[in-house]
Amino acid sequence: MEPDTTPCFIPGRGARVLAVRAEERRPVGRMGELHPRVLLNHKLAQPVAVFAVDVEALALWR
């Protein structure tokens, strides 16, 4: 994983998920805690953490 500065996440609480093989690193997903603005826009009352992986990208990387 490596830090992700996507604005939908609280700063410092987002990460890119990487697939690693030898010296090659490929981003295959993201995870993090949603920023309070996102929660307000979607009328969510509780903190929300998200995790998404592109399984097609993983399957094609052989």
Short mmCIF file of the C-alpha atoms (twelve columns), coordinates in Angstrom:
data_MODEL
# 
_entry.id   MODEL 
# 
loop_
_atom_site.group_PDB 
_atom_site.id 
_atom_site.type_symbol 
_atom_site.label_atom_id 
_atom_site.label_alt_id 
_atom_site.label_comp_id 
_atom_site.label_asym_id 
_atom_site.label_seq_id 
_atom_site.Cartn_x 
_atom_site.Cartn_y 
_atom_site.Cartn_z 
_atom_site.pdbx_PDB_model_num 
ATOM 1  C CA . MET A 1  0.000   0.000   0.000   1 
ATOM 2  C CA . GLU A 2  0.935   3.625   -0.404  1 
ATOM 3  C CA . PRO A 3  -0.738  6.882   0.667   1 
ATOM 4  C CA . ASP A 4  -3.666  8.125   -1.414  1 
ATOM 5  C CA . THR A 5  -4.518  11.828  -1.493  1 
ATOM 6  C CA . THR A 6  -7.930  11.398  -3.139  1 
ATOM 7  C CA . PRO A 7  -10.148 14.207  -1.744  1 
ATOM 8  C CA . CYS A 8  -12.959 11.795  -0.827  1 
ATOM 9  C CA . PHE A 9  -10.748 10.479  2.011   1 
ATOM 10 C CA . ILE A 10 -9.751  12.184  5.244   1 
ATOM 11 C CA . PRO A 11 -6.129  13.357  4.748   1 
ATOM 12 C CA . GLY A 12 -3.763  10.650  5.980   1 
ATOM 13 C CA . ARG A 13 -6.507  8.003   6.071   1 
ATOM 14 C CA . GLY A 14 -6.506  6.829   2.466   1 
ATOM 15 C CA . ALA A 15 -4.308  4.310   0.687   1 
ATOM 16 C CA . ARG A 16 -3.809  2.830   -2.756  1 
ATOM 17 C CA . VAL A 17 -3.712  -0.954  -2.772  1 
ATOM 18 C CA . LEU A 18 -0.836  -2.279  -4.856  1 
ATOM 19 C CA . ALA A 19 -0.110  -5.651  -6.396  1 
ATOM 20 C CA . VAL A 20 3.623   -6.328  -6.176  1 
ATOM 21 C CA . ARG A 21 5.689   -8.825  -8.138  1 
ATOM 22 C CA . ALA A 22 9.477   -8.638  -8.060  1 
ATOM 23 C CA . GLU A 23 10.206  -4.942  -8.729  1 
ATOM 24 C CA . GLU A 24 6.880   -4.192  -10.434 1 
ATOM 25 C CA . ARG A 25 4.081   -2.462  -8.518  1 
ATOM 26 C CA . ARG A 26 0.596   -1.988  -9.929  1 
ATOM 27 C CA . PRO A 27 -2.306  -0.096  -8.336  1 
ATOM 28 C CA . VAL A 28 -5.338  -2.381  -8.069  1 
ATOM 29 C CA . GLY A 29 -7.547  -0.634  -5.527  1 
ATOM 30 C CA . ARG A 30 -8.146  1.970   -2.854  1 
ATOM 31 C CA . MET A 31 -9.172  2.055   0.754   1 
ATOM 32 C CA . GLY A 32 -9.781  4.742   3.329   1 
ATOM 33 C CA . GLU A 33 -12.079 6.650   5.637   1 
ATOM 34 C CA . LEU A 34 -14.488 8.970   3.849   1 
ATOM 35 C CA . HIS A 35 -14.125 12.711  4.397   1 
ATOM 36 C CA . PRO A 36 -16.861 14.388  6.489   1 
ATOM 37 C CA . ARG A 37 -17.970 16.413  3.424   1 
ATOM 38 C CA . VAL A 38 -18.694 13.153  1.595   1 
ATOM 39 C CA . LEU A 39 -20.668 11.893  4.583   1 
ATOM 40 C CA . LEU A 40 -22.740 15.102  4.652   1 
ATOM 41 C CA . ASN A 41 -23.365 15.018  0.892   1 
ATOM 42 C CA . HIS A 42 -24.742 11.483  1.191   1 
ATOM 43 C CA . LYS A 43 -26.548 12.094  4.502   1 
ATOM 44 C CA . LEU A 44 -24.479 9.509   6.356   1 
ATOM 45 C CA . ALA A 45 -24.413 9.946   10.135  1 
ATOM 46 C CA . GLN A 46 -21.600 7.530   11.030  1 
ATOM 47 C CA . PRO A 47 -17.973 7.330   9.856   1 
ATOM 48 C CA . VAL A 48 -17.531 5.101   6.803   1 
ATOM 49 C CA . ALA A 49 -14.480 3.175   5.636   1 
ATOM 50 C CA . VAL A 50 -14.347 1.866   2.075   1 
ATOM 51 C CA . PHE A 51 -12.303 -0.797  0.310   1 
ATOM 52 C CA . ALA A 52 -12.368 -1.478  -3.419  1 
ATOM 53 C CA . VAL A 53 -10.220 -3.835  -5.496  1 
ATOM 54 C CA . ASP A 54 -10.241 -4.173  -9.268  1 
ATOM 55 C CA . VAL A 55 -10.303 -7.964  -9.524  1 
ATOM 56 C CA . GLU A 56 -10.119 -7.794  -13.330 1 
ATOM 57 C CA . ALA A 57 -6.791  -5.943  -13.074 1 
ATOM 58 C CA . LEU A 58 -5.525  -8.646  -10.734 1 
ATOM 59 C CA . ALA A 59 -6.722  -11.451 -13.002 1 
ATOM 60 C CA . LEU A 60 -5.105  -9.909  -16.096 1 
ATOM 61 C CA . TRP A 61 -1.762  -9.348  -14.346 1 
ATOM 62 C CA . ARG A 62 0.023   -12.649 -14.836 1 
# 
